[in-house]
Amino acid sequence: MKCLPFLLFFSFVGLTYPQENASTSLNIRFEDRLTYGNPSEVNLDSAYIYSRVDSIMTLGIQEEAFPGAQLLVAKQGKIIFHQAYGYHTYDSLQPVSLDDIYDLASVTKITGPLPAIMKLVDEGKLKLDVPFSTYWKPWQKIENKKNLTLREILAHQAGLTPYIVFLNEIFKKNGKLKKRFVRHKSNSRFQLEAFDSLFVRNNFNKKMYRMIDKSAIGEKKYKYSGLTFLIFPKLIEQLTGQSYETYITQNFYTPLGTTYLGFRPKTKKYSNKIVPTEIDTLFRKTLTQNWVHDENASLLGGISGNAGLFSTATDMAKIMQFYMQYGTYDGKQYISEKIIKEFINVQYPKNENRRGLGFDKPLLGNDTLKLKDAYPAPQASFESFGHSGFTGTFVWADPKSQLVFIFLSNRVYPSRSHRNLYSLNIRTALHSVFYEAERPSSN
């Protein structure tokens, strides 16, 4: 295991750095953007934090929950912990660095389409409680979907099918690729790059939409579904007149200073290392690196609403701080406080549904659970919110304690069968450390 030194910082836009010759600079709030500080400045026990985090991370690596990971925690607007542990793979060749770029998987849902949807709701261009078919016209003729609302969909209360394996559509019975959908060389009809030398037909998304349209609907109760997140990018494009990627980049990523948050990092020639995910034996036939792991997102050319975003820990901290400050960052209000609060509230608690609108929330009764059963930390407030990702990512913000927690790993290396990240409940244990480390108030 390799633990990289704390305070290995880079020149990220939108962060304020302490000045060595100004002893009081760390106590000054620079408007409402993240700064760097130390645990003691926010009344946390530094020795306890480092000891406990090192122990939990060491266990995770030893038990092959992940080959490496990093953890960033901010409290009261200060990044007070950012450490890297282990390596990109179990051969211990490439140590994890603090500026590594990770495949966010489903964390994309709250960092890609969700801020755009919130902004459109804020502007009155989308309404939560009218039929979603008002905006997504194909559903107007589908009996089991025409009356579903955006609120029900975002809260996973609509009864939608959880997942469709669209990868099944591109293979013949003999396991070979169907050339009408995927080819190894690009041309004018095959320009969606799913991976190196894998190009998807430009209009394959229409086949995906038709299959979603025809998918089954169950009882209206909590059932997690990512299907509409495949639709949302096209909806955002229709409502804004801009491409989905352009819209979220111009309205959020660029002004927030999230330098590396985006899709298809292979095409952007970053000097940062991109952490690999799974050794794919079915579709890509090699180690998946530099391209999105999620197959459905890959069939959309890597730009989707269900997955596809890559990020550094620092960029994710800015996004979660922006949410935790109810739509404000560095003096600018991007989305109204009222809308942000509505989206992070639990929507259907009487239906045993813990979810907000797009956001995940603590398990109902989480504060009464033991650590091994809790999600997230049992000390996290009911106001807290976040999301997890299949690749081993987890982001969470707690407005009550002013705590932002960013955990990035590649637990799917070398295969998705590695599930000790869940069985050991490592992310919850790490999250809990930063509540346990709070010192008794001197007042």
FIMARZA-711652 format. One record per residue (C-alpha): residue number from 1; x, y, z. Coordinates in Angstrom, 1 decimal, padded with zeros to 4 digits. Layout:
N
<r pos="NUM" u="X" v="Y" w="Z"/>
...
//
This chain:
443
<r pos="1" u="000.0" v="000.0" w="000.0"/>
<r pos="2" u="001.2" v="003.5" w="-000.8"/>
<r pos="3" u="-000.1" v="006.5" w="001.1"/>
<r pos="4" u="000.7" v="009.8" w="-000.6"/>
<r pos="5" u="001.5" v="012.8" w="001.5"/>
<r pos="6" u="-001.1" v="015.3" w="002.6"/>
<r pos="7" u="-001.0" v="018.7" w="001.1"/>
<r pos="8" u="000.2" v="017.5" w="-002.3"/>
<r pos="9" u="-001.9" v="020.2" w="-004.0"/>
<r pos="10" u="-002.2" v="021.5" w="-007.5"/>
<r pos="11" u="-003.4" v="024.7" w="-009.0"/>
<r pos="12" u="-007.1" v="023.9" w="-009.2"/>
<r pos="13" u="-009.4" v="026.8" w="-010.3"/>
<r pos="14" u="-011.9" v="027.8" w="-007.7"/>
<r pos="15" u="-010.0" v="026.9" w="-004.6"/>
<r pos="16" u="-008.3" v="029.3" w="-002.2"/>
<r pos="17" u="-004.9" v="028.4" w="-000.8"/>
<r pos="18" u="-003.5" v="029.4" w="002.6"/>
<r pos="19" u="-000.6" v="031.8" w="002.5"/>
<r pos="20" u="002.4" v="030.7" w="004.4"/>
<r pos="21" u="003.1" v="034.2" w="005.7"/>
<r pos="22" u="-000.4" v="034.9" w="006.9"/>
<r pos="23" u="-001.1" v="032.8" w="010.1"/>
<r pos="24" u="-004.7" v="034.0" w="010.2"/>
<r pos="25" u="-005.5" v="033.4" w="006.5"/>
<r pos="26" u="-007.1" v="030.0" w="007.1"/>
<r pos="27" u="-009.6" v="031.5" w="009.5"/>
<r pos="28" u="-011.0" v="033.8" w="006.8"/>
<r pos="29" u="-013.9" v="032.6" w="004.7"/>
<r pos="30" u="-013.2" v="033.6" w="001.1"/>
<r pos="31" u="-016.9" v="034.2" w="000.1"/>
<r pos="32" u="-018.3" v="030.7" w="-000.2"/>
<r pos="33" u="-015.8" v="028.6" w="-002.1"/>
<r pos="34" u="-013.6" v="025.8" w="-000.8"/>
<r pos="35" u="-010.3" v="026.6" w="000.9"/>
<r pos="36" u="-007.6" v="024.4" w="002.5"/>
<r pos="37" u="-007.3" v="023.9" w="006.2"/>
<r pos="38" u="-006.5" v="021.5" w="008.9"/>
<r pos="39" u="-008.8" v="019.2" w="011.0"/>
<r pos="40" u="-008.0" v="021.2" w="014.2"/>
<r pos="41" u="-009.4" v="024.4" w="012.6"/>
<r pos="42" u="-012.9" v="022.8" w="012.4"/>
<r pos="43" u="-012.7" v="021.2" w="015.9"/>
<r pos="44" u="-011.7" v="017.7" w="014.6"/>
<r pos="45" u="-009.1" v="015.4" w="016.1"/>
<r pos="46" u="-006.4" v="015.0" w="013.4"/>
<r pos="47" u="-004.6" v="012.1" w="015.1"/>
<r pos="48" u="-007.8" v="010.1" w="015.4"/>
<r pos="49" u="-008.8" v="010.8" w="011.8"/>
<r pos="50" u="-005.4" v="009.7" w="010.3"/>
<r pos="51" u="-005.2" v="006.6" w="012.5"/>
<r pos="52" u="-008.7" v="005.4" w="011.7"/>
<r pos="53" u="-008.7" v="006.2" w="008.0"/>
<r pos="54" u="-005.3" v="004.5" w="007.5"/>
<r pos="55" u="-006.6" v="001.4" w="009.3"/>
<r pos="56" u="-009.8" v="001.2" w="007.3"/>
<r pos="57" u="-008.0" v="001.8" w="003.9"/>
<r pos="58" u="-005.4" v="-000.8" w="004.7"/>
<r pos="59" u="-008.1" v="-003.3" w="005.5"/>
<r pos="60" u="-009.8" v="-002.5" w="002.2"/>
<r pos="61" u="-006.7" v="-003.1" w="000.2"/>
<r pos="62" u="-005.7" v="-006.2" w="002.0"/>
<r pos="63" u="-009.2" v="-007.7" w="001.5"/>
<r pos="64" u="-009.2" v="-006.6" w="-002.2"/>
<r pos="65" u="-012.1" v="-004.3" w="-001.8"/>
<r pos="66" u="-010.1" v="-002.1" w="-004.2"/>
<r pos="67" u="-006.5" v="-001.9" w="-005.3"/>
<r pos="68" u="-006.4" v="001.8" w="-004.3"/>
<r pos="69" u="-008.6" v="004.7" w="-003.4"/>
<r pos="70" u="-008.6" v="008.3" w="-002.3"/>
<r pos="71" u="-010.6" v="010.2" w="000.3"/>
<r pos="72" u="-011.3" v="013.9" w="000.4"/>
<r pos="73" u="-013.3" v="015.6" w="003.2"/>
<r pos="74" u="-014.2" v="019.2" w="003.6"/>
<r pos="75" u="-015.8" v="020.7" w="006.6"/>
<r pos="76" u="-017.1" v="024.3" w="007.1"/>
<r pos="77" u="-015.8" v="025.1" w="003.6"/>
<r pos="78" u="-012.3" v="023.8" w="004.3"/>
<r pos="79" u="-010.6" v="020.8" w="002.7"/>
<r pos="80" u="-009.2" v="019.3" w="005.9"/>
<r pos="81" u="-008.3" v="015.8" w="004.6"/>
<r pos="82" u="-007.2" v="014.5" w="001.2"/>
<r pos="83" u="-005.1" v="011.3" w="001.0"/>
<r pos="84" u="-004.4" v="008.7" w="-001.6"/>
<r pos="85" u="-003.9" v="005.0" w="-000.8"/>
<r pos="86" u="-002.7" v="002.0" w="-002.8"/>
<r pos="87" u="-002.3" v="001.6" w="-006.5"/>
<r pos="88" u="-004.3" v="001.6" w="-009.7"/>
<r pos="89" u="-004.1" v="-002.2" w="-010.0"/>
<r pos="90" u="-003.0" v="-005.1" w="-007.7"/>
<r pos="91" u="000.4" v="-005.3" w="-009.5"/>
<r pos="92" u="001.4" v="-002.2" w="-007.5"/>
<r pos="93" u="002.9" v="-000.4" w="-010.5"/>
<r pos="94" u="001.1" v="002.9" w="-010.6"/>
<r pos="95" u="000.4" v="004.5" w="-007.2"/>
<r pos="96" u="-002.8" v="006.5" w="-006.7"/>
<r pos="97" u="-002.3" v="010.3" w="-007.0"/>
<r pos="98" u="-004.5" v="013.0" w="-005.6"/>
<r pos="99" u="-005.2" v="014.4" w="-009.1"/>
<r pos="100" u="-006.1" v="011.0" w="-010.7"/>
<r pos="101" u="-009.3" v="011.0" w="-012.7"/>
<r pos="102" u="-012.0" v="008.4" w="-011.9"/>
<r pos="103" u="-015.0" v="006.9" w="-013.7"/>
<r pos="104" u="-017.9" v="008.2" w="-011.5"/>
<r pos="105" u="-020.5" v="005.6" w="-012.8"/>
<r pos="106" u="-023.9" v="006.5" w="-011.3"/>
<r pos="107" u="-022.6" v="009.5" w="-009.5"/>
<r pos="108" u="-023.1" v="010.9" w="-013.0"/>
<r pos="109" u="-026.8" v="011.0" w="-012.3"/>
<r pos="110" u="-026.5" v="013.9" w="-009.8"/>
<r pos="111" u="-023.6" v="015.7" w="-011.5"/>
<r pos="112" u="-024.7" v="015.5" w="-015.1"/>
<r pos="113" u="-028.5" v="015.6" w="-015.9"/>
<r pos="114" u="-029.6" v="016.6" w="-012.4"/>
<r pos="115" u="-028.2" v="020.2" w="-012.2"/>
<r pos="116" u="-029.6" v="020.8" w="-015.7"/>
<r pos="117" u="-033.0" v="019.5" w="-014.6"/>
<r pos="118" u="-033.0" v="021.6" w="-011.5"/>
<r pos="119" u="-032.1" v="024.7" w="-013.5"/>
<r pos="120" u="-034.9" v="024.0" w="-016.0"/>
<r pos="121" u="-037.4" v="023.5" w="-013.1"/>
<r pos="122" u="-036.2" v="026.7" w="-011.6"/>
<r pos="123" u="-036.8" v="028.5" w="-014.9"/>
<r pos="124" u="-040.3" v="027.0" w="-015.3"/>
<r pos="125" u="-039.3" v="025.0" w="-018.4"/>
<r pos="126" u="-039.9" v="021.7" w="-016.5"/>
<r pos="127" u="-042.6" v="021.0" w="-013.9"/>
<r pos="128" u="-042.3" v="018.2" w="-011.4"/>
<r pos="129" u="-045.9" v="017.3" w="-011.1"/>
<r pos="130" u="-047.3" v="017.2" w="-014.6"/>
<r pos="131" u="-047.0" v="014.1" w="-016.8"/>
<r pos="132" u="-043.4" v="013.6" w="-018.0"/>
<r pos="133" u="-045.1" v="012.9" w="-021.4"/>
<r pos="134" u="-045.7" v="016.6" w="-021.6"/>
<r pos="135" u="-042.0" v="017.0" w="-022.4"/>
<r pos="136" u="-041.2" v="013.5" w="-023.7"/>
<r pos="137" u="-043.7" v="013.2" w="-026.4"/>
<r pos="138" u="-043.4" v="009.4" w="-027.2"/>
<r pos="139" u="-044.9" v="008.6" w="-023.8"/>
<r pos="140" u="-048.1" v="010.4" w="-024.6"/>
<r pos="141" u="-049.3" v="007.3" w="-026.6"/>
<r pos="142" u="-048.0" v="004.7" w="-024.0"/>
<r pos="143" u="-050.7" v="003.8" w="-021.6"/>
<r pos="144" u="-048.5" v="002.7" w="-018.7"/>
<r pos="145" u="-046.3" v="005.7" w="-018.9"/>
<r pos="146" u="-048.3" v="008.7" w="-020.1"/>
<r pos="147" u="-049.3" v="009.9" w="-016.6"/>
<r pos="148" u="-046.0" v="009.3" w="-014.8"/>
<r pos="149" u="-044.6" v="012.6" w="-013.3"/>
<r pos="150" u="-041.0" v="013.8" w="-013.2"/>
<r pos="151" u="-041.2" v="013.8" w="-009.4"/>
<r pos="152" u="-042.1" v="010.1" w="-009.4"/>
<r pos="153" u="-039.4" v="009.3" w="-011.9"/>
<r pos="154" u="-036.6" v="011.2" w="-010.1"/>
<r pos="155" u="-037.6" v="009.7" w="-006.7"/>
<r pos="156" u="-037.6" v="006.2" w="-008.2"/>
<r pos="157" u="-041.3" v="005.9" w="-007.3"/>
<r pos="158" u="-042.7" v="005.4" w="-010.8"/>
<r pos="159" u="-042.4" v="001.6" w="-011.0"/>
<r pos="160" u="-040.1" v="001.7" w="-014.0"/>
<r pos="161" u="-037.9" v="-001.3" w="-015.0"/>
<r pos="162" u="-034.6" v="-000.9" w="-013.2"/>
<r pos="163" u="-032.2" v="-001.7" w="-016.1"/>
<r pos="164" u="-032.1" v="-002.9" w="-019.6"/>
<r pos="165" u="-029.0" v="-004.6" w="-020.9"/>
<r pos="166" u="-028.7" v="-002.9" w="-024.3"/>
<r pos="167" u="-025.4" v="-004.8" w="-024.9"/>
<r pos="168" u="-027.5" v="-007.8" w="-025.6"/>
<r pos="169" u="-028.8" v="-006.1" w="-028.8"/>
<r pos="170" u="-025.4" v="-005.8" w="-030.4"/>
<r pos="171" u="-024.4" v="-009.4" w="-030.3"/>
<r pos="172" u="-025.3" v="-012.3" w="-032.6"/>
<r pos="173" u="-026.1" v="-015.7" w="-031.0"/>
<r pos="174" u="-022.5" v="-016.8" w="-031.8"/>
<r pos="175" u="-021.1" v="-013.9" w="-029.8"/>
<r pos="176" u="-019.9" v="-011.8" w="-032.6"/>
<r pos="177" u="-020.9" v="-008.1" w="-033.0"/>
<r pos="178" u="-023.8" v="-007.2" w="-035.3"/>
<r pos="179" u="-022.2" v="-004.9" w="-037.9"/>
<r pos="180" u="-025.4" v="-003.0" w="-038.4"/>
<r pos="181" u="-024.9" v="-001.6" w="-034.8"/>
<r pos="182" u="-021.1" v="-001.7" w="-034.0"/>
<r pos="183" u="-018.0" v="-001.6" w="-036.2"/>
<r pos="184" u="-014.3" v="-001.4" w="-035.7"/>
<r pos="185" u="-013.8" v="001.6" w="-038.0"/>
<r pos="186" u="-015.7" v="004.8" w="-038.0"/>
<r pos="187" u="-017.6" v="006.3" w="-041.0"/>
<r pos="188" u="-020.4" v="008.9" w="-041.4"/>
<r pos="189" u="-023.0" v="006.5" w="-039.9"/>
<r pos="190" u="-020.8" v="005.1" w="-037.1"/>
<r pos="191" u="-019.3" v="008.0" w="-035.2"/>
<r pos="192" u="-020.1" v="007.2" w="-031.6"/>
<r pos="193" u="-016.9" v="006.0" w="-030.1"/>
<r pos="194" u="-017.6" v="003.5" w="-027.4"/>
<r pos="195" u="-014.0" v="002.4" w="-026.9"/>
<r pos="196" u="-010.7" v="002.2" w="-028.9"/>
<r pos="197" u="-011.7" v="000.8" w="-032.4"/>
<r pos="198" u="-015.4" v="000.3" w="-031.4"/>
<r pos="199" u="-017.9" v="002.6" w="-033.1"/>
<r pos="200" u="-021.6" v="002.6" w="-032.5"/>
<r pos="201" u="-024.3" v="003.5" w="-035.1"/>
<r pos="202" u="-025.2" v="007.2" w="-034.8"/>
<r pos="203" u="-028.9" v="006.4" w="-034.3"/>
<r pos="204" u="-028.6" v="003.5" w="-031.8"/>
<r pos="205" u="-030.0" v="005.8" w="-029.2"/>
<r pos="206" u="-033.4" v="005.6" w="-031.0"/>
<r pos="207" u="-033.4" v="001.9" w="-030.5"/>
<r pos="208" u="-032.7" v="002.4" w="-026.8"/>
<r pos="209" u="-035.5" v="004.9" w="-026.5"/>
<r pos="210" u="-038.0" v="002.5" w="-028.2"/>
<r pos="211" u="-037.0" v="-000.3" w="-025.8"/>
<r pos="212" u="-037.4" v="002.0" w="-022.8"/>
<r pos="213" u="-040.8" v="003.1" w="-024.2"/>
<r pos="214" u="-041.9" v="-000.6" w="-024.3"/>
<r pos="215" u="-040.5" v="-001.6" w="-021.0"/>
<r pos="216" u="-042.7" v="-002.9" w="-018.2"/>
<r pos="217" u="-044.1" v="-000.8" w="-015.4"/>
<r pos="218" u="-044.6" v="-002.2" w="-011.9"/>
<r pos="219" u="-046.4" v="-001.0" w="-008.8"/>
<r pos="220" u="-045.7" v="002.6" w="-007.8"/>
<r pos="221" u="-043.3" v="001.9" w="-005.0"/>
<r pos="222" u="-039.6" v="002.5" w="-004.4"/>
<r pos="223" u="-037.7" v="000.7" w="-007.2"/>
<r pos="224" u="-034.4" v="002.2" w="-008.3"/>
<r pos="225" u="-034.3" v="002.7" w="-012.1"/>
<r pos="226" u="-031.7" v="004.4" w="-014.3"/>
<r pos="227" u="-033.7" v="004.2" w="-017.6"/>
<r pos="228" u="-034.9" v="007.8" w="-017.8"/>
<r pos="229" u="-031.4" v="009.0" w="-017.1"/>
<r pos="230" u="-030.6" v="007.7" w="-020.6"/>
<r pos="231" u="-033.4" v="009.9" w="-021.9"/>
<r pos="232" u="-032.6" v="013.1" w="-020.0"/>
<r pos="233" u="-029.7" v="014.2" w="-022.2"/>
<r pos="234" u="-032.0" v="014.3" w="-025.2"/>
<r pos="235" u="-034.7" v="016.1" w="-023.3"/>
<r pos="236" u="-032.2" v="018.7" w="-022.0"/>
<r pos="237" u="-031.1" v="019.2" w="-025.6"/>
<r pos="238" u="-034.7" v="019.7" w="-026.8"/>
<r pos="239" u="-035.5" v="022.2" w="-024.0"/>
<r pos="240" u="-032.3" v="024.3" w="-024.2"/>
<r pos="241" u="-031.4" v="024.1" w="-027.9"/>
<r pos="242" u="-027.8" v="023.1" w="-026.9"/>
<r pos="243" u="-026.2" v="019.7" w="-026.7"/>
<r pos="244" u="-026.4" v="018.2" w="-023.2"/>
<r pos="245" u="-022.6" v="018.3" w="-022.7"/>
<r pos="246" u="-022.4" v="021.9" w="-023.8"/>
<r pos="247" u="-025.2" v="023.0" w="-021.6"/>
<r pos="248" u="-023.9" v="021.5" w="-018.4"/>
<r pos="249" u="-020.3" v="022.5" w="-019.1"/>
<r pos="250" u="-021.2" v="026.2" w="-019.8"/>
<r pos="251" u="-023.7" v="026.5" w="-017.0"/>
<r pos="252" u="-022.0" v="024.6" w="-014.3"/>
<r pos="253" u="-018.6" v="023.0" w="-014.9"/>
<r pos="254" u="-016.7" v="025.9" w="-016.3"/>
<r pos="255" u="-018.0" v="028.6" w="-013.9"/>
<r pos="256" u="-017.5" v="026.3" w="-010.9"/>
<r pos="257" u="-013.9" v="025.6" w="-012.0"/>
<r pos="258" u="-014.3" v="021.9" w="-012.2"/>
<r pos="259" u="-011.3" v="021.5" w="-014.6"/>
<r pos="260" u="-011.5" v="017.7" w="-015.1"/>
<r pos="261" u="-015.2" v="016.9" w="-014.6"/>
<r pos="262" u="-016.5" v="015.8" w="-018.0"/>
<r pos="263" u="-017.1" v="013.0" w="-020.5"/>
<r pos="264" u="-014.7" v="011.0" w="-022.6"/>
<r pos="265" u="-011.4" v="012.0" w="-020.9"/>
<r pos="266" u="-009.4" v="010.0" w="-023.5"/>
<r pos="267" u="-010.2" v="012.6" w="-026.1"/>
<r pos="268" u="-009.1" v="015.6" w="-023.9"/>
<r pos="269" u="-005.4" v="014.6" w="-023.5"/>
<r pos="270" u="-005.1" v="015.3" w="-019.8"/>
<r pos="271" u="-001.7" v="014.8" w="-018.2"/>
<r pos="272" u="-003.5" v="013.3" w="-015.2"/>
<r pos="273" u="-003.7" v="009.5" w="-014.9"/>
<r pos="274" u="-007.2" v="007.9" w="-015.6"/>
<r pos="275" u="-007.8" v="005.1" w="-013.2"/>
<r pos="276" u="-008.7" v="001.8" w="-014.9"/>
<r pos="277" u="-011.9" v="-000.1" w="-014.1"/>
<r pos="278" u="-012.7" v="-003.7" w="-015.2"/>
<r pos="279" u="-010.9" v="-006.2" w="-017.4"/>
<r pos="280" u="-013.8" v="-006.7" w="-019.8"/>
<r pos="281" u="-014.0" v="-010.2" w="-021.3"/>
<r pos="282" u="-017.2" v="-009.6" w="-023.3"/>
<r pos="283" u="-017.4" v="-006.3" w="-025.1"/>
<r pos="284" u="-014.1" v="-004.6" w="-025.1"/>
<r pos="285" u="-012.0" v="-007.7" w="-024.6"/>
<r pos="286" u="-009.3" v="-005.8" w="-022.6"/>
<r pos="287" u="-008.8" v="-003.6" w="-019.6"/>
<r pos="288" u="-011.3" v="-000.7" w="-019.6"/>
<r pos="289" u="-009.4" v="002.5" w="-019.1"/>
<r pos="290" u="-009.8" v="006.0" w="-020.4"/>
<r pos="291" u="-013.4" v="005.1" w="-021.5"/>
<r pos="292" u="-016.6" v="004.7" w="-019.6"/>
<r pos="293" u="-017.1" v="001.4" w="-017.9"/>
<r pos="294" u="-020.9" v="001.3" w="-018.0"/>
<r pos="295" u="-022.0" v="-000.5" w="-021.2"/>
<r pos="296" u="-025.2" v="001.4" w="-021.7"/>
<r pos="297" u="-023.4" v="004.8" w="-021.6"/>
<r pos="298" u="-020.7" v="003.4" w="-023.9"/>
<r pos="299" u="-023.3" v="002.6" w="-026.5"/>
<r pos="300" u="-024.3" v="006.3" w="-026.5"/>
<r pos="301" u="-020.7" v="007.2" w="-027.3"/>
<r pos="302" u="-019.8" v="007.8" w="-023.6"/>
<r pos="303" u="-022.0" v="010.8" w="-023.1"/>
<r pos="304" u="-025.1" v="009.9" w="-021.0"/>
<r pos="305" u="-027.1" v="010.7" w="-018.0"/>
<r pos="306" u="-026.8" v="007.4" w="-016.2"/>
<r pos="307" u="-023.0" v="007.2" w="-016.3"/>
<r pos="308" u="-020.1" v="008.5" w="-018.3"/>
<r pos="309" u="-018.7" v="011.4" w="-016.2"/>
<r pos="310" u="-015.1" v="011.3" w="-015.0"/>
<r pos="311" u="-013.7" v="013.5" w="-012.3"/>
<r pos="312" u="-011.0" v="014.2" w="-009.7"/>
<r pos="313" u="-011.8" v="014.3" w="-006.0"/>
<r pos="314" u="-011.3" v="018.0" w="-005.9"/>
<r pos="315" u="-013.8" v="018.7" w="-008.7"/>
<r pos="316" u="-016.4" v="016.5" w="-007.0"/>
<r pos="317" u="-015.9" v="018.4" w="-003.8"/>
<r pos="318" u="-016.7" v="021.7" w="-005.5"/>
<r pos="319" u="-019.9" v="020.2" w="-006.9"/>
<r pos="320" u="-021.1" v="018.8" w="-003.6"/>
<r pos="321" u="-020.1" v="022.1" w="-001.8"/>
<r pos="322" u="-022.2" v="023.9" w="-004.4"/>
<r pos="323" u="-025.2" v="021.7" w="-003.6"/>
<r pos="324" u="-024.6" v="021.9" w="000.2"/>
<r pos="325" u="-024.7" v="025.7" w="-000.1"/>
<r pos="326" u="-028.1" v="025.4" w="-001.8"/>
<r pos="327" u="-027.0" v="026.4" w="-005.3"/>
<r pos="328" u="-024.4" v="029.0" w="-004.4"/>
<r pos="329" u="-020.7" v="028.9" w="-005.0"/>
<r pos="330" u="-018.0" v="031.6" w="-005.0"/>
<r pos="331" u="-020.6" v="034.4" w="-004.7"/>
<r pos="332" u="-022.9" v="033.2" w="-007.6"/>
<r pos="333" u="-026.4" v="031.7" w="-007.2"/>
<r pos="334" u="-026.7" v="029.0" w="-010.0"/>
<r pos="335" u="-030.0" v="027.5" w="-008.9"/>
<r pos="336" u="-032.4" v="028.9" w="-006.3"/>
<r pos="337" u="-032.2" v="027.7" w="-002.7"/>
<r pos="338" u="-035.9" v="026.7" w="-002.8"/>
<r pos="339" u="-035.4" v="024.3" w="-005.7"/>
<r pos="340" u="-032.2" v="022.7" w="-004.3"/>
<r pos="341" u="-033.9" v="022.1" w="-001.0"/>
<r pos="342" u="-036.9" v="020.6" w="-002.7"/>
<r pos="343" u="-034.7" v="018.2" w="-004.6"/>
<r pos="344" u="-032.8" v="017.0" w="-001.5"/>
<r pos="345" u="-035.9" v="016.4" w="000.5"/>
<r pos="346" u="-037.3" v="012.9" w="000.9"/>
<r pos="347" u="-040.3" v="012.7" w="-001.4"/>
<r pos="348" u="-042.3" v="009.6" w="-000.4"/>
<r pos="349" u="-041.3" v="008.6" w="003.2"/>
<r pos="350" u="-044.8" v="007.1" w="003.8"/>
<r pos="351" u="-044.1" v="004.7" w="000.9"/>
<r pos="352" u="-040.8" v="003.5" w="002.6"/>
<r pos="353" u="-038.9" v="005.4" w="000.0"/>
<r pos="354" u="-035.9" v="007.3" w="001.3"/>
<r pos="355" u="-035.0" v="009.1" w="-002.0"/>
<r pos="356" u="-034.9" v="012.7" w="-002.8"/>
<r pos="357" u="-035.3" v="013.9" w="-006.4"/>
<r pos="358" u="-032.3" v="012.3" w="-008.1"/>
<r pos="359" u="-030.4" v="012.3" w="-004.8"/>
<r pos="360" u="-029.9" v="009.4" w="-002.5"/>
<r pos="361" u="-030.7" v="009.9" w="001.2"/>
<r pos="362" u="-029.9" v="008.0" w="004.4"/>
<r pos="363" u="-031.8" v="004.8" w="005.1"/>
<r pos="364" u="-035.0" v="005.5" w="006.9"/>
<r pos="365" u="-034.2" v="005.2" w="010.6"/>
<r pos="366" u="-030.5" v="005.2" w="009.7"/>
<r pos="367" u="-029.6" v="007.0" w="013.0"/>
<r pos="368" u="-030.8" v="004.0" w="015.0"/>
<r pos="369" u="-028.7" v="001.4" w="013.0"/>
<r pos="370" u="-025.3" v="-000.1" w="013.9"/>
<r pos="371" u="-022.4" v="000.9" w="011.7"/>
<r pos="372" u="-022.4" v="-002.4" w="009.8"/>
<r pos="373" u="-026.0" v="-001.9" w="008.7"/>
<r pos="374" u="-026.1" v="001.9" w="008.2"/>
<r pos="375" u="-026.0" v="003.9" w="005.0"/>
<r pos="376" u="-024.3" v="006.4" w="005.1"/>
<r pos="377" u="-022.7" v="007.0" w="008.5"/>
<r pos="378" u="-025.4" v="006.7" w="011.2"/>
<r pos="379" u="-024.4" v="010.1" w="012.5"/>
<r pos="380" u="-025.2" v="011.8" w="009.2"/>
<r pos="381" u="-028.2" v="014.1" w="009.5"/>
<r pos="382" u="-031.5" v="013.4" w="007.8"/>
<r pos="383" u="-030.8" v="016.5" w="005.7"/>
<r pos="384" u="-027.8" v="014.9" w="004.1"/>
<r pos="385" u="-027.7" v="013.6" w="000.6"/>
<r pos="386" u="-025.4" v="012.1" w="-002.1"/>
<r pos="387" u="-025.0" v="009.2" w="-004.4"/>
<r pos="388" u="-022.9" v="006.1" w="-005.0"/>
<r pos="389" u="-021.4" v="004.6" w="-008.2"/>
<r pos="390" u="-021.0" v="001.0" w="-009.4"/>
<r pos="391" u="-017.3" v="001.5" w="-010.0"/>
<r pos="392" u="-016.7" v="002.2" w="-006.2"/>
<r pos="393" u="-017.4" v="005.9" w="-005.9"/>
<r pos="394" u="-019.4" v="007.6" w="-003.2"/>
<r pos="395" u="-020.1" v="011.3" w="-002.6"/>
<r pos="396" u="-022.1" v="012.8" w="000.3"/>
<r pos="397" u="-022.9" v="016.2" w="001.7"/>
<r pos="398" u="-024.4" v="017.1" w="005.1"/>
<r pos="399" u="-025.7" v="020.7" w="005.4"/>
<r pos="400" u="-026.2" v="020.3" w="009.2"/>
<r pos="401" u="-022.6" v="019.5" w="010.0"/>
<r pos="402" u="-021.2" v="021.3" w="006.9"/>
<r pos="403" u="-019.4" v="018.1" w="005.9"/>
<r pos="404" u="-018.6" v="017.0" w="002.3"/>
<r pos="405" u="-017.3" v="013.5" w="001.8"/>
<r pos="406" u="-015.7" v="012.2" w="-001.4"/>
<r pos="407" u="-014.5" v="008.6" w="-001.8"/>
<r pos="408" u="-013.2" v="007.5" w="-005.1"/>
<r pos="409" u="-012.0" v="003.9" w="-005.9"/>
<r pos="410" u="-012.0" v="001.3" w="-008.7"/>
<r pos="411" u="-013.5" v="-001.6" w="-006.8"/>
<r pos="412" u="-014.5" v="-003.2" w="-010.1"/>
<r pos="413" u="-010.8" v="-004.0" w="-010.9"/>
<r pos="414" u="-010.1" v="-006.6" w="-012.1"/>
<r pos="415" u="-013.8" v="-007.6" w="-012.2"/>
<r pos="416" u="-017.2" v="-006.5" w="-010.8"/>
<r pos="417" u="-017.3" v="-009.7" w="-008.7"/>
<r pos="418" u="-015.1" v="-007.9" w="-006.2"/>
<r pos="419" u="-017.7" v="-006.8" w="-003.7"/>
<r pos="420" u="-015.9" v="-006.5" w="-000.4"/>
<r pos="421" u="-016.3" v="-002.7" w="-000.6"/>
<r pos="422" u="-019.9" v="-003.4" w="000.3"/>
<r pos="423" u="-019.6" v="-006.4" w="002.6"/>
<r pos="424" u="-017.0" v="-004.6" w="004.7"/>
<r pos="425" u="-019.1" v="-001.4" w="004.5"/>
<r pos="426" u="-015.9" v="000.6" w="004.1"/>
<r pos="427" u="-017.4" v="003.8" w="002.8"/>
<r pos="428" u="-019.8" v="004.1" w="005.7"/>
<r pos="429" u="-017.0" v="003.3" w="008.2"/>
<r pos="430" u="-014.8" v="006.1" w="006.7"/>
<r pos="431" u="-017.7" v="008.5" w="006.7"/>
<r pos="432" u="-018.4" v="007.8" w="010.3"/>
<r pos="433" u="-014.8" v="008.7" w="011.3"/>
<r pos="434" u="-015.3" v="012.4" w="010.6"/>
<r pos="435" u="-018.3" v="012.6" w="012.9"/>
<r pos="436" u="-016.6" v="010.6" w="015.6"/>
<r pos="437" u="-013.5" v="012.8" w="015.4"/>
<r pos="438" u="-015.4" v="015.9" w="016.6"/>
<r pos="439" u="-013.9" v="017.3" w="019.8"/>
<r pos="440" u="-016.2" v="018.3" w="022.7"/>
<r pos="441" u="-017.0" v="022.0" w="022.5"/>
<r pos="442" u="-015.1" v="024.2" w="024.9"/>
<r pos="443" u="-018.2" v="026.4" w="025.3"/>
//
